């Protein structure tokens, strides 16, 4: 909230990313920008994604500057969690005067079981 309240809306995502990491560091919280994760298909690496911010090696923060969250943003977070093996992602939208956020939780046990749609 501090980053959003201080900077306001209208900057690029990278500005908020850097400010957020500085704010977390000031609070004594470990945070890293652009942390790479491999996407594996049938045992082979087929790509990489970069988490905007990784907090304490447990939480992915996905920063957006969009009019509103869409299904594609939710899918992106779920794919990040699937590839990283982590359980929680928080999407933050800095586009509006008031910070918007959404918590996304991955249930890996259910994901591993599959839903039969293959």
N, C-alpha and C positions, 0 to 999 in steps of 0.2 A: 504494500500500500504506500509505503514511504516513497518508493521510486515513482509510482504513478502520480502521487500528490505533488512531488517536487518537480518532475519534468512535464507533467501534463500530457495531453494527447498530441499526435502528429509527427513523432519521430519514427525512424526506421527501427525494425526489431533489434538490430545489432546494438543500437544506442541503449535500449532498455536492458538488453542482455548484459552488457558491460556494467551498467549502473547497478543492476540487481546483484551481480557477482560481487561488486565492491561493497554493497550494503550487507550482504551475507557475511563476507570476510570481516567486516567491522563488528559484526555480532558474534564473531568467533565460530562461524559455521563454515565447514568445508564445502566449497563449491567450485566446479570446473566448467569452463565453456567448451562447447563443440567437442564433446566426448564421442569418439568413434565406436561403433558397434558393427560387427559383421552380420550379414544376412546369409544364412546357410540353407541350401536346398539339397536334399539327399546327400548330405555330407560334404558338399562343395560350397565354397564361398561364392555367392553370386552378386554381391553388392555390399555397400556400407551405408549406414546412416549416421548422422551426427546429432546427438541430443543437444539441444540448445544449452541447457544447464543441467548438470548432475549434482545433486545435493547429498552430501554425506554418503555417497556411493549407493544410495537407496531410492532416491526420488528423482524422477525426470520432470523438468520444467520445460514446457513447450510454449514459447512466446509467439504471440500473434499480434498483428495490427490489421484487423479486418472489421468490416461492419458488424458481423455477428458470426458466432461459431457455426460451422456447417458439419454435415455428416463426414465430409472428407477430413476434417480436423480430428474428429473422434477416431476415424479409421487410422489416421496417421499415428495417433497416440497408442492405440491398441497394437499396431504393428511394431512400434518402438518397444513397447513392453514385451511383446512376444520375442523379439530379437535379442533383447537385453537380459531377459529372465527376471526382470524386476516386476513389482506388483502395482506401483502407483505412479501415475503421471498427473500433473496439474497443468492444465492449459490456462494461460494468462493472456487476456486481450487488452492491449494498451491503446486501442484506437479511440475509445470513448472517454469522456471526461472522468467517468468513474470506472475504476478497474473492474473488469469482468473476469471470472474464473470458473473453472469446472474441473472437478476431480474425476479421474478415470481410473478404475481399478480392474486389474486383470486377474481372473481366476484361472491360474495355470492348470490346475487339476481338471477343470471342465474343458479347457482348451485342448489338453492332451487327449482327453477322451474323444473329442470330436463330436460333431452333431450329425454325422452320416451324409453330409453334403459334399465331402471330399475334396 
